Amino acid sequence: MILAEQEESRILVETENLKKYFKVAGGQLHAVDGVNLRIRRGKTLGIVGESGCGKSTIGRTILRLIEPSGGDIRYEGKSIINLNNSAMREMRKKMQIIFQDPYSSINPRMSVIELIAEFMIVNRQYATKAQCFNKAAQLMDVVGLARRLANVYPHELDGGRRQRIGIARALSLEPEFIVCDEPVSALDVSIQAQILNLLMDLQKEKGLTYMFITHNLSVVKHISSEIAVMYLGKCVEKATSAQLFEEPKHPYTKALLTAIPEPDIAMRKKEIIVIKGEVTSPINPKPGCRFAPRCDYCQEICWREEPAYKEVKEQHFVACHFSG
Amino acid sequence: MSLPKPDIDQELQQECGQELAPEAVVAIYKKPSQLKEIWRRMRKNRAAMIGLTIIAVILFLAVFAEQIKPYSLAVNQNVKIRLQPPSLAHPFGTDGYGRDLFARCIHGARVSLSIGFTSATLSLVLGLFFGSAAGYYGGRADTVIMRSVDVIAAIPSILMALAVVAALGASPLNLILAVSFARTPAVIRVVRTAVLSVGDQEYVEAAKAGGTRDIRIIRKSILPNAMGPILVQATMSVAQNILSAATLSFLGLGINPPTPEWGAIISESKEFMRTAYYLMFFPGLMIILSTLSLNLVGDGLRDALDPRLKS
């Protein structure tokens, strides 16, 4: 009982049946459809899935940058779904986001130091602007930006440095939780590693909690303690990183894992599971399992009934009729 | 179980407090004056500098009009010297009442330019307010504002200005109101479109995620990046408003004679169009030169305000 309570208290962010539907011409686009996630303090939850599966939408919905259509989001056990604007502003000091595209996510009309100091200024984090700028300068050191770049405008910088601005900006309010929305997918491979290491160092140093959204499985394995696999707005499988790679249960996850490029030729498995067909439309989805049209193991029940999201092993959740 | 937060003040003290006062540290990060930077970039743009020179000359003539040619020369009739072609004594010639056309043009510059600038400013302020509200908030605000704009824009702008002047009476102030009111719908549309085009950029979302209030988001993130088309629209508004004011004066609804105003001067000269070309040519030239140079300056300013075009 006490153990369970401790376990509970360590959960920082939790979503319950989180939904986001967008109205589109053909009906309702189910971008996120009933997702339950739990993110433990100090850990990283990786979210993987292909383009359009709703992973970015989830990140933004948790921060309420997009208002959810249903379900609940809890931060430290307290629901944040009905907070008003000013309460939400307070909340956002604790929850930050790093964006995918370092080119469009920073304002080209502000210099580096202004960009980093901006959030501290608007939140009156320190008594004077001077202090905010001082702190911004320190943050430049933290994320590895040379101080001589303080007055430079972002267009003069490469993607890696721009992304460092984004990270410094996210850190400026001293958040506990950061949504990393594909923070490295727009960068060169060499820079990707630098940024990933920076993020991991920061996590160790400041005890940050990450929700790491990506479509790159190698990256997610590297950084995550837990991984959730999404398909068409649904979370189909969630397990600890090791467990998921060791023993994937869902047919979709299995196929994804065989698709990771293997650098060592001797280690290459012969068989790559190729998923047939295309992602079905997320607009007014049919009942039943979302993955059914593309699944090799599909049975009659899969078309009829939506599989429950159940725990098949400790900390290993799968939504498939035939898992386990 | 939350981690102990480092004491920021102490950290600050350690990092910079002892060696440098906070103000001094900020001074290091203070960029070179923004205005100086803009001016430096502007100077490299030849077209903008030509425009700036022309507009400076016209402004100089307008400001020192009284010293160059007294106002009496522009309004007092002297039929003995009527319809004289340009000469040293009368650089632009004289009109049908023997008034010095140069004097009328430079005194008219005062009237025309102030009408142009004030009404453009007024419509820009209104346009920025309603346009960014419509573009940023979207939804119902957008619908209400834009449908009202459609209604106003459906009335021909001259007719609209006529109605305003007819309702309020002919005076310079009412002329300004009429002209800017007729111009505002176009400005609102341009502002809205510009705001929409940057509104879905990720840095706007980032600003929101950082807890920035809407007003500051519009002021800091959206408008600076949407400034290009708005500035062009604003400078064109000045030009357009000078023309609208001239049109209204031409129709006898703006500036009353004998007050010189470019449009009014042209209107008076229409009887002599065939024999005395200069009566129409010079005030027309003033209008063309001022509107052209304003557009050049506007274009240059748009480029100079963009830090990306620094080199």
Interface residues (C-beta under 8 A of the other chain):
Chain A: S9 R10 R41 R60 L63 L65 R89 E90 R92 K93 Q96 I97 F99 Q100 D101 S104 S105 I106 N107 P108 R109 M110 S111 I113 E118 F119 V122 N123 Y126 T128 K129 A130 Q131 F133 N134 K135 A136 A137 Q138 A150 N151 Y153 H155 G166 R169 S172 L173 E174 E176 K206 G207
Chain B: M1 S2 L3 K5 I8 E11 L12 E15 C16 P22 E23 V25 V26 I28 Y29 K30 K31 P32 Q201 E202 Y203 E205 A206 A207 K208 A209 G210 G211 T212 R213 R216 K220 S221 P224 N225 D306 P307 R308 K310
